[in-house]
Every structure is written in C-alpha cells, then in structure tokens.
Amino acid sequence: MQPRKTTWAGLVLVWLSLLALIFGAPTAQAAVNTNTIPVGGTAGVVFDLTSGKVLAAKDAATPHPLASLTKIVSLYLIRDAVAHGRLSWTDTATPTAAEVKLSKDTNLSNVPLAEKSYTVKELYDAGWIYSANVAVMLLANRLAGSQQAFIKEMQEHLTTLGIRDATLYTTSGLNNSLLPESMRVHGTPADGENKMSAADIGVVVRHLLQTYPDVLQDTQVVHKNFAVTASQTYAMTNWNALLTGNSLAQSDLPVDGLKTGTSDLAGQCLVATMPWQNRRLVSVLLHANGAETDDTKRFVQTAALLRAVNQAWRPVTLNRENTAKQKVKVTDGKQASTTLQLTKSVVGWAYQGQVVTPVRALPKTAALSAPVVKGRPTASTTLTKDTLGYLPQNDSQEISLAPTKSVAKLNFFERFLRWLGQLF
C-alpha cells in the first residue's frame, strides 16, 4: 500500500478546518449549504438521536400519509402504559368475531387470530415485527376501552411532544376504507388516512428510543412464531428487510429497527435506525421514489441515504483546548476585562470535513459585573446553527462559559478615581 501524498490543497483544507474549529464560523463557512444530501422520497429526515441534530432533510415539516408508521405512536403508548402500571405484559385481550375475520384478510398486514385470549406481549410483538393491524387495534381497546379513546390518548401524547398538526383516524394506520364501518371511529371520513410530517415522526422516535431503549430488542427481531392457537403457529418475518440477518441487510449498515409502512396514499415508508460513530442514526423516509415498479425501493433509498450521511457527517468534540476563549468586559473590576472558556466539552458537527457548528461568539456588548470568580459559570452561549439545525425538541444547545481568571471588585475610592479618569 502506497503512502498518501500530501497536497497543498489538502493542507489548506486542514488549516481552514482547524481555524474554523478554533475561531468559530467565518463568513465563508456560514454560507455552507449542509442540506445537499439527496433524499429518495417525497419527504424524509435523518438525525442524530442524542442531540437531535438534523443531518439530511427534504420537505420534513409537511404532514404526509404515514400508513403503519402510525404504529410507532400506538406501540409507544402501550410500552409507556406497561412502564406506568396501566398494563402488564401478561394481561390479555380477546378479539371479537368481526376482529377475527378482519385479521384473516390477506390484503392487510396481520397475524390470523382466533376467538381466544392473547397476551399484551404477544400482540405487542406482532405489532412491531409483522405490523399486525388487528393486534394493535386489540391493544388499543385493551388499554383505552375503544379505538376513539385510544386515538384521543395518541393525540394528547403527541401534543405533549410539541406536535400539533398530526391527523389521526385509526390506531393502526389503516385507511378507514379498509375497515368495516362498525370499526371506524364515529364521525371520521370514509377514506380518512393518518398524516404526520417526517420531522414529527422523528420527534416521536427520538423520545421513544431515549425513554425506552429496550424497544430495539423488539424491533430488531427478524423471525418469530405467533401462537394462533395451542396447536397452530404463524411464522412472522419482519417487514424491515434492512435488519441485520434479514433479506436485504447491508454489511456496512447495522440496522436494528424500526418500522415499515405502506398504503396507496403513503407509498412505501420506512423508519430505520442503527448504531453510528458511538451514537445512533435515525432516518425517516416517506413515499420512496421508484416504489411503483420495485417493492424494495424504500430499503434501497434508505440504504443510500444512510451511507451518504455516514460519508458526509462526523461529530466533533469542542473543548477548552480547541475552542477560542472569548474576551468580555468586567464592570467595576480591577481588570477591565477577562476571558471566558467552555466549562465542559460539547459535541459539534463537521460536514465534508468542515466544522459547521462552532461555538457562537458572545455579542460585543456582553459584560460581567465584578467580582468574577475563576471557573464559576457566568455566561452561556449556543452552537452556531447550520442550514439544517436540530429537531424542534432540541432547537438549541446551551453551553456554559466560565472566566479563566478571577477579577476583584474595585472599592468605592477606586471606582471614584476611575470615574474621574473617564470624565476628564
């Protein structure tokens, strides 16, 4: 293997990146467009789970049909109910004759049910692994008493997450037209279909995985048998073909979740997540391009999107050593100014090798009042935003700054003398 040759252009790029890291965002860097990664669908978003930093986006704020991605919200509520004692995994639900009949509709994603009791855990697994519509409807009834009451809980939950423009008609994501009229929520349109934006789906997923990271143990299951009766099982294969061990798994993309969705209006949709850079990536893709002639397109487009993000973006550590100290005035201090530095390291972001989220400089009018104590947090700032920003629930990251040296306060006589000097 030949050693890589260093070019003048390469040295210039390295120095520019270093200067950007140390001194903040120069005018040229502020103009960098970080929203250049193609998203192969009608809408989509990719983000870092921990920080909420958006790494790619397309029409992410517009509500679109989401089909079975609805189940992310529904199953979130079920997981939350178990955590808070409203349900237990061993509680049971029994389908009606009409629900059993609907569960055997081969045009819909379902596990076939019998008129017997199923545990909450069995139905929950069927919802994640096989996107079983009637299983999720049973869970909704078991928790809230009716589909309408559960949808109200879904809407209230979304509101607590700051989501107010979602449209929900069904607990499973099915279009109303696919349900018997007796199973539709009263007063909803005959062809009503749930809608949310890609960004809002991302917000839900972010809260879900941060609150209940064990959900990934369920979403990464590729094969599992569902016990229809004591003597009959139904083989479930996870619809997410990108999962490690599944049919379209990619060796460089260790996908371990999360959910598929398909309908005539929504097209092919996919939420995928995987470990990345000692962090976690989440992608949301709505209505994958080319799916009309190729039913693998949501997986192909998502794989391309994840690779592009992986190649373009890197988290970078901003700390005292590589971030410029900021000089501020000190009112009534024995020294006229002091310098501030970060109190702890923070994660910024580099795009195509260039830091695009440096620490934001304090305004020139910023000032501290003496006495000032070295190391004591006295001011705050944020990271500079690039063109993509963060998910709404983490719109800015506050960063504490502390003085590098103490500044004593002038006594009355000293302040008087300084006043005279300023006066004359």
C-alpha positions as CSV (number, residue, x, y, z in Angstrom):
1,M,0.0,0.0,0.0
2,Q,1.5,3.4,-1.1
3,P,1.6,6.3,1.5
4,R,-0.9,9.0,0.7
5,K,0.7,12.1,-0.8
6,T,0.0,15.4,0.9
7,T,-1.1,18.2,-1.5
8,W,-1.1,21.9,-0.9
9,A,-4.9,21.9,-1.4
10,G,-5.2,19.2,1.3
11,L,-3.0,21.3,3.7
12,V,-5.1,24.3,3.0
13,L,-8.3,22.4,3.8
14,V,-6.9,21.0,7.0
15,W,-5.8,24.5,8.1
16,L,-9.2,26.0,7.2
17,S,-11.0,23.3,9.2
18,L,-8.7,23.9,12.2
19,L,-9.2,27.6,12.1
20,A,-12.9,27.2,11.8
21,L,-12.9,24.9,14.8
22,I,-10.8,27.3,16.9
23,F,-12.1,30.7,15.9
24,G,-15.8,30.0,15.1
25,A,-17.6,30.4,11.9
26,P,-16.1,32.8,9.3
27,T,-18.3,34.4,6.7
28,A,-17.4,31.8,4.0
29,Q,-18.2,28.9,6.3
30,A,-21.5,30.3,7.4
31,A,-22.7,30.1,3.8
32,V,-22.0,26.3,3.6
33,N,-25.2,24.5,2.5
34,T,-25.3,21.3,4.5
35,N,-28.7,20.3,3.0
36,T,-27.3,18.7,-0.1
37,I,-27.7,15.0,0.6
38,P,-30.5,13.6,-1.7
39,V,-33.5,12.0,0.0
40,G,-35.0,9.4,-2.3
41,G,-38.7,10.0,-1.4
42,T,-41.4,12.6,-1.2
43,A,-40.1,13.6,2.3
44,G,-37.7,12.5,4.9
45,V,-35.2,13.4,7.6
46,V,-32.1,11.9,9.1
47,F,-30.9,12.9,12.6
48,D,-28.5,12.0,15.4
49,L,-30.6,10.5,18.3
50,T,-28.7,12.1,21.2
51,S,-28.5,15.7,20.1
52,G,-31.4,15.8,17.6
53,K,-29.0,17.3,15.0
54,V,-30.6,17.0,11.6
55,L,-28.1,15.6,9.0
56,A,-30.4,15.4,5.9
57,A,-33.9,16.6,5.2
58,K,-36.5,17.0,2.5
59,D,-39.9,18.6,3.0
60,A,-39.6,17.4,6.6
61,A,-42.2,19.7,8.1
62,T,-45.1,18.9,5.8
63,P,-47.7,16.3,7.0
64,H,-47.9,13.3,4.7
65,P,-49.8,10.0,4.8
66,L,-47.8,7.6,7.1
67,A,-49.7,4.3,6.9
68,S,-48.3,1.8,9.5
69,L,-45.7,4.2,10.8
70,T,-48.7,5.2,12.9
71,K,-47.9,2.1,15.0
72,I,-44.8,3.8,16.3
73,V,-47.1,6.1,18.3
74,S,-49.6,3.3,19.2
75,L,-46.9,0.9,20.5
76,Y,-45.1,3.8,22.3
77,L,-48.3,4.3,24.3
78,I,-48.5,0.6,25.0
79,R,-44.9,0.4,26.2
80,D,-45.5,3.5,28.3
81,A,-48.6,2.0,29.8
82,V,-46.7,-1.1,30.9
83,A,-43.9,1.1,32.4
84,H,-46.5,3.0,34.5
85,G,-48.6,0.0,35.6
86,R,-51.6,0.6,33.4
87,L,-51.0,-2.6,31.6
88,S,-48.8,-5.7,32.3
89,W,-47.2,-7.9,29.6
90,T,-49.3,-10.8,30.9
91,D,-52.7,-9.0,30.6
92,T,-54.9,-10.5,27.9
93,A,-57.2,-9.3,25.2
94,T,-59.8,-11.4,23.2
95,P,-60.8,-10.5,19.7
96,T,-64.5,-10.4,18.6
97,A,-65.8,-12.4,15.7
98,A,-65.5,-9.3,13.5
99,E,-61.9,-8.7,14.5
100,V,-61.0,-12.3,13.9
101,K,-62.5,-12.0,10.4
102,L,-60.5,-8.8,9.7
103,S,-57.3,-10.4,11.0
104,K,-57.6,-13.0,8.3
105,D,-57.8,-10.5,5.4
106,T,-54.7,-11.4,3.4
107,N,-54.7,-8.0,1.7
108,L,-53.7,-6.4,5.0
109,S,-50.7,-7.0,7.3
110,N,-52.0,-9.2,10.0
111,V,-51.4,-12.3,12.1
112,P,-54.5,-14.5,11.9
113,L,-56.4,-14.5,15.2
114,A,-58.8,-16.9,16.9
115,E,-61.6,-16.2,19.4
116,K,-59.2,-16.8,22.3
117,S,-57.1,-14.6,24.6
118,Y,-53.7,-13.2,23.7
119,T,-51.3,-11.6,26.0
120,V,-50.3,-7.9,25.6
121,K,-46.7,-9.0,24.9
122,E,-47.8,-11.4,22.1
123,L,-49.9,-8.6,20.4
124,Y,-47.2,-6.0,21.0
125,D,-44.5,-8.2,19.3
126,A,-46.9,-8.8,16.4
127,G,-47.3,-5.1,16.0
128,W,-43.6,-4.4,15.8
129,I,-42.4,-7.4,13.9
130,Y,-45.2,-8.1,11.5
131,S,-47.1,-4.7,11.6
132,A,-50.2,-6.7,12.6
133,N,-53.1,-4.3,12.3
134,V,-55.8,-6.1,14.3
135,A,-53.3,-6.9,17.0
136,V,-52.6,-3.2,17.6
137,M,-56.4,-2.5,17.5
138,L,-56.8,-5.1,20.3
139,L,-54.1,-3.4,22.3
140,A,-55.8,0.0,21.9
141,N,-59.1,-1.4,23.1
142,R,-57.5,-3.2,26.0
143,L,-55.8,0.0,27.2
144,A,-58.3,2.7,26.5
145,G,-61.6,0.8,26.1
146,S,-62.2,1.9,22.5
147,Q,-60.5,3.0,19.3
148,Q,-61.8,6.5,19.8
149,A,-60.5,6.8,23.3
150,F,-57.1,5.4,22.3
151,I,-56.8,7.9,19.4
152,K,-57.5,10.7,21.9
153,E,-54.6,9.4,24.0
154,M,-52.4,9.3,20.9
155,Q,-53.3,12.9,20.1
156,E,-52.7,14.1,23.7
157,H,-49.3,12.3,23.8
158,L,-48.3,14.0,20.5
159,T,-49.3,17.3,22.0
160,T,-47.0,16.8,25.0
161,L,-44.2,16.3,22.4
162,G,-45.0,19.6,20.8
163,I,-46.7,18.0,17.8
164,R,-50.0,19.7,16.9
165,D,-50.6,19.2,13.1
166,A,-50.9,15.4,13.1
167,T,-54.2,13.9,11.7
168,L,-55.2,10.6,13.3
169,Y,-58.2,8.5,12.3
170,T,-57.1,4.9,13.1
171,T,-54.9,3.3,15.7
172,S,-53.1,1.1,13.2
173,G,-52.6,3.4,10.3
174,L,-55.1,1.6,8.0
175,N,-57.1,3.8,5.8
176,N,-60.7,4.0,7.0
177,S,-61.9,2.5,3.7
178,L,-60.2,-0.8,4.7
179,L,-62.1,-1.1,7.9
180,P,-65.7,-2.3,8.3
181,E,-67.9,0.7,9.0
182,S,-68.6,-0.6,12.5
183,M,-64.9,-0.5,13.4
184,R,-64.3,3.1,12.2
185,V,-64.2,6.0,14.7
186,H,-67.6,7.7,14.5
187,G,-67.6,10.9,12.5
188,T,-64.3,10.3,10.7
189,P,-64.1,10.3,6.8
190,A,-64.8,7.1,5.0
191,D,-61.4,7.4,3.3
192,G,-59.6,9.0,6.2
193,E,-55.9,8.3,6.5
194,N,-53.4,9.4,9.2
195,K,-50.9,12.1,8.4
196,M,-47.7,13.4,10.1
197,S,-44.6,15.1,9.0
198,A,-41.2,13.3,8.7
199,A,-39.8,15.6,11.4
200,D,-42.7,14.9,13.7
201,I,-42.2,11.2,13.3
202,G,-38.6,11.7,14.1
203,V,-39.5,13.6,17.3
204,V,-41.7,10.6,18.4
205,V,-39.0,8.1,17.6
206,R,-36.4,10.2,19.4
207,H,-38.5,10.3,22.6
208,L,-39.4,6.6,22.3
209,L,-35.8,5.4,22.0
210,Q,-34.5,7.8,24.6
211,T,-37.2,6.8,27.1
212,Y,-37.4,3.1,26.3
213,P,-34.2,2.0,24.5
214,D,-35.2,-1.6,25.1
215,V,-37.7,-1.2,22.3
216,L,-34.8,-2.0,20.0
217,Q,-34.8,-5.6,21.4
218,D,-38.3,-5.9,19.8
219,T,-37.7,-4.0,16.6
220,Q,-34.6,-6.0,15.6
221,V,-36.3,-9.4,15.7
222,V,-36.2,-10.9,12.2
223,H,-38.2,-14.1,12.7
224,K,-40.7,-15.2,15.4
225,N,-43.7,-17.5,15.6
226,F,-47.0,-16.2,16.7
227,A,-49.1,-18.7,18.6
228,V,-52.5,-18.5,16.9
229,T,-53.9,-21.4,19.0
230,A,-52.3,-24.1,21.2
231,S,-51.7,-26.2,18.1
232,Q,-51.2,-23.6,15.4
233,T,-48.4,-21.0,14.9
234,Y,-47.9,-18.3,12.3
235,A,-44.4,-17.5,11.1
236,M,-43.6,-13.8,11.3
237,T,-40.8,-12.3,9.3
238,N,-40.0,-8.7,10.0
239,W,-41.1,-6.4,7.1
240,N,-37.9,-4.3,7.6
241,A,-35.7,-6.1,5.1
242,L,-32.6,-4.0,6.1
243,L,-32.4,-5.5,9.5
244,T,-29.2,-7.4,10.2
245,G,-30.0,-11.0,9.3
246,N,-32.9,-10.1,7.0
247,S,-33.1,-10.4,3.2
248,L,-31.7,-7.0,2.2
249,A,-29.3,-6.5,5.1
250,Q,-26.2,-4.5,4.3
251,S,-22.9,-5.4,6.0
252,D,-21.9,-1.7,6.5
253,L,-25.3,-0.7,7.8
254,P,-26.1,-2.5,11.1
255,V,-29.8,-1.6,11.1
256,D,-31.7,-2.8,14.2
257,G,-35.1,-1.1,13.8
258,L,-37.6,0.4,13.5
259,K,-40.8,0.3,11.4
260,T,-42.2,0.0,7.9
261,G,-45.5,1.5,6.5
262,T,-47.3,1.0,3.2
263,S,-50.5,2.2,1.7
264,D,-51.8,3.6,-1.6
265,L,-51.5,7.2,-0.4
266,A,-48.4,6.8,1.7
267,G,-46.5,4.7,-0.7
268,Q,-43.5,2.8,0.7
269,C,-42.3,4.3,4.0
270,L,-39.5,3.3,6.4
271,V,-38.1,4.4,9.7
272,A,-34.6,2.9,10.2
273,T,-32.1,3.2,12.9
274,M,-28.6,1.9,13.6
275,P,-25.5,2.5,15.8
276,W,-23.1,5.1,14.3
277,Q,-20.0,6.8,15.5
278,N,-20.6,5.6,19.1
279,R,-24.0,7.3,18.7
280,R,-27.2,6.4,16.8
281,L,-28.6,7.5,13.5
282,V,-32.4,7.6,12.7
283,S,-33.8,8.0,9.2
284,V,-37.4,8.6,8.2
285,L,-38.4,8.1,4.6
286,L,-41.9,8.8,3.3
287,H,-43.2,7.6,-0.1
288,A,-39.9,6.2,-1.5
289,N,-39.1,7.1,-5.1
290,G,-39.5,4.3,-7.7
291,A,-41.6,2.1,-5.4
292,E,-44.3,1.8,-8.1
293,T,-42.2,-0.7,-10.0
294,D,-39.9,-2.0,-7.3
295,D,-41.2,-3.0,-3.9
296,T,-37.7,-2.9,-2.4
297,K,-37.2,0.8,-3.1
298,R,-37.7,2.0,0.5
299,F,-34.8,-0.2,1.5
300,V,-32.6,0.8,-1.4
301,Q,-33.3,4.5,-0.9
302,T,-32.8,4.3,2.9
303,A,-29.5,2.5,2.5
304,A,-28.3,5.1,0.0
305,L,-29.4,7.9,2.4
306,L,-27.7,6.3,5.5
307,R,-24.5,5.8,3.5
308,A,-24.5,9.4,2.2
309,V,-24.9,10.8,5.8
310,N,-22.2,8.5,7.1
311,Q,-19.8,9.7,4.5
312,A,-20.6,13.4,4.9
313,W,-21.0,14.0,8.6
314,R,-18.9,13.5,11.7
315,P,-19.4,14.5,15.3
316,V,-16.5,16.6,16.6
317,T,-15.5,17.4,20.2
318,L,-15.4,21.1,21.0
319,N,-13.4,21.8,24.2
320,R,-11.2,24.3,26.0
321,E,-8.2,23.3,24.0
322,N,-9.6,23.7,20.5
323,T,-12.2,26.5,21.0
324,A,-11.2,30.2,21.2
325,K,-11.5,32.0,24.5
326,Q,-14.0,34.9,24.4
327,K,-13.0,38.3,25.8
328,V,-15.6,40.2,27.8
329,K,-15.7,43.5,29.7
330,V,-15.9,43.5,33.5
331,T,-17.8,46.3,35.1
332,D,-16.2,47.8,38.2
333,G,-13.4,45.2,38.1
334,K,-9.8,45.8,38.9
335,Q,-9.1,44.5,35.4
336,A,-11.2,45.9,32.6
337,S,-11.8,42.5,31.0
338,T,-11.4,38.8,31.3
339,T,-11.7,35.8,29.1
340,L,-14.3,33.1,29.1
341,Q,-13.9,29.4,28.1
342,L,-16.1,26.3,27.9
343,T,-16.8,24.7,31.3
344,K,-17.0,21.3,29.6
345,S,-16.7,19.7,26.2
346,V,-19.6,19.7,23.8
347,V,-20.3,17.8,20.6
348,G,-20.3,19.9,17.4
349,W,-20.6,18.7,13.8
350,A,-18.4,18.6,10.7
351,Y,-19.8,18.4,7.2
352,Q,-17.5,17.2,4.4
353,G,-14.5,17.8,6.8
354,Q,-15.6,21.3,7.7
355,V,-16.9,22.3,11.2
356,V,-20.3,23.9,10.6
357,T,-21.5,24.2,14.2
358,P,-18.8,26.2,16.1
359,V,-19.4,27.8,19.4
360,R,-21.4,31.0,18.9
361,A,-19.4,34.2,19.9
362,L,-20.9,36.4,22.6
363,P,-22.1,39.8,21.5
364,K,-19.6,42.6,21.7
365,T,-21.8,44.3,24.3
366,A,-21.5,41.4,26.7
367,A,-20.2,42.3,30.1
368,L,-19.8,40.8,33.6
369,S,-20.1,42.6,36.9
370,A,-17.2,42.3,39.4
371,P,-16.3,40.3,41.4
372,V,-15.7,37.5,38.9
373,V,-14.6,34.1,40.2
374,K,-12.3,31.9,38.1
375,G,-14.1,28.7,36.9
376,R,-17.5,29.7,38.0
377,P,-20.1,29.6,35.2
378,T,-21.1,33.1,34.5
379,A,-22.4,33.2,30.9
380,S,-23.9,30.9,28.3
381,T,-23.9,30.6,24.5
382,T,-25.0,28.0,21.9
383,L,-23.6,26.2,18.9
384,T,-23.9,28.1,15.7
385,K,-26.7,26.6,13.5
386,D,-26.1,25.3,10.1
387,T,-28.7,25.2,7.4
388,L,-30.4,22.1,8.8
389,G,-30.4,22.8,12.5
390,Y,-32.0,20.4,15.1
391,L,-35.3,18.7,15.6
392,P,-37.8,21.1,17.3
393,Q,-37.5,19.4,20.7
394,N,-33.8,20.4,21.0
395,D,-33.7,23.5,19.0
396,S,-30.6,24.9,20.7
397,Q,-27.8,23.5,22.9
398,E,-26.9,25.8,25.8
399,I,-23.2,25.9,26.6
400,S,-21.8,27.3,29.8
401,L,-18.8,29.6,29.9
402,A,-16.6,30.4,32.9
403,P,-13.8,33.0,33.4
404,T,-10.2,31.9,33.1
405,K,-9.1,34.2,35.9
406,S,-10.7,35.9,38.9
407,V,-11.3,39.7,38.8
408,A,-11.7,41.5,42.1
409,K,-14.2,44.4,42.5
410,L,-12.9,48.0,42.8
411,N,-13.6,49.6,46.2
412,F,-15.5,52.9,46.4
413,F,-12.4,55.1,46.2
414,E,-11.0,53.2,43.2
415,R,-14.4,53.4,41.4
416,F,-14.4,57.2,42.1
417,L,-11.0,57.6,40.6
418,R,-11.9,55.6,37.5
419,W,-15.0,57.7,37.1
420,L,-12.9,60.9,37.3
421,G,-10.5,59.5,34.7
422,Q,-13.4,58.7,32.4
423,L,-14.9,62.1,33.0
424,F,-11.7,64.1,32.1
